[in-house]
Amino acid sequence: MNNYLTIFLLLKEIPRSSGGILNTYKQPLTISRSRNYLIYLIIFMGLVAIMDQYLSSVKMTALPYICQNYNISTADFEWWEGWYLIPTFFIFLLNGLNDIIGRKLSILILILMMGFSSIAIVLYTSTFHLFMFFYAIMTFTTVSNMWSIPISEESPAQKRAKQVALVYVIGLIPLQAIFPPFLINTLGLDWKWMYGVMFIFMIPVLVIWLFMKETLRYNAIKEERGKGIKKLHYFGLGSINKKDIRYIILSASIWGSWLVTSFLFYMAGSFFMDIHGYSLTEWSIVLLITLIATMIGGVTGGWVMEKIGRGVVLTFGCIGLAISLSVLGFVPRNFLPFAAPFAGFFISFVYSWIVVYIPEIFPTERRGSCMGWTTTFARFSYILGPFTASWLLRIFPVMDWFWVAAGLIMLTPIMVVMIFKPHETKSEELEIIETER
């Protein structure tokens, strides 16, 4: 009898939500992973992030080869890219699997899709449109940021920003600058192996995947579903609330703005090689330095988020990126190798906010689905980005004011933050964020 009375009194103390149901305020999870497992998870998610980042950005080097191979202009390629990437609006189907079948199986599907689409580019792209078909599938897999979910859920609150940022930084290991000259100049392979090499990279990643465990937070949600406390939802339908929608709009606006800018930044290879006459080797050296700068930017972003807060990183990073990109088109040729790394630093500094803040702001029960809808609505960038690049290339063929336009876009997130005033999540447990946001 005393047990029933205790339970009754505890329930009375739990505040009720606006929906009339008991508030799902939870105490932070007291069970934690071992230090060795967290190290494993950081490395493994980092390897998945490498596949993601490599396939996303190797276009910077591959684009001149693509255009030459298929006899198409850079502006026309960007135009077609905008059309072929329309299916990325359905990315919520991939992200939503996290809440249906779990984090571990979803990561497996992600790895397989990235690896097999990359080898398909080597084997089955005799025409431009076949290339674009497999390129679109490959790009579809790289827009999910699914690798950020497991580490976000398993990391301690005091170290979450640093550990998620560390995974992101591992993903920035500059293979994009190392593999292309090695594959083409040293091994004499076709340029398509710039993409196909990720199929080979996938094989050891699959072996390492075998040791991954389902996240503790997902297992807790799964157990609650088994007891009937929570219901299984499909892609968040019927489960997403007004707060979720608010943060989906906020996150999608900021992420989408960054993605449009990144699409323009990926034109740097053409800017250096086609307009300023850099060779593949020279450009690869510049890219290597730039990618090292992005790694420094990612580490710095994670550190500042832990020490000062998420909002500072976003605001300062957007201003720095806007300035560093805007001057790129007016720097003398000999100084370009010194200017590009600054843009690389800030583009990564801003992205560290994206990979840390967006996963942590959504409830565990529907984190995958909310991220899926966020990435879906942010996918306007995968249409707007290529179309904007195509349009700017036609207006500014020497790409001077092209970079000014790219920089100005990064002022948008600052205005979005001023309007939405998002919750600061520094050092808070995910369960606390869920109720306080």
Buried (B, 14 or more C-beta within 10 A) or exposed (E): EEEEEEEEEEEEEEEEEEEEEEEBEBEEBEEEBEEEBBEBBBEBBBBBBBBBBBBBBBBBBBBBBBBEBBEBEBBBBBBBBBEBBEEBBEBBEBBBBBBBEBBBBBBBBBBBBBBBBBBBBBEEBEEBEEBBBBBBBBBBBBBBBBBBBBBBBBBBBEBBBBBBBBBBBBBBBBBBBBBBBBBBEEEEBEBBBBBBBBBEBBEEBEEBBEEBBEBBBBBBBBEBBEEEEBEEBEBBEEBBEEBBEBBBBBBBBBBBBBBBBBBBBBBBBBBBBBBBEBEBEBBBBBBBBBBBBBBBBBBBBBBBBBEEBBBBBBBBBBBBBBBBBBBBBEBEEEEBBEBBBBBBBBBBBBBBBBBBBBBBBBBBBBBBBBBBBBBBBBBBBBBBBBBBBBBBBEEBEEBEBBBBBBBEBBBBBBEBBEEBEBBBBBBBBBBBBBBEB
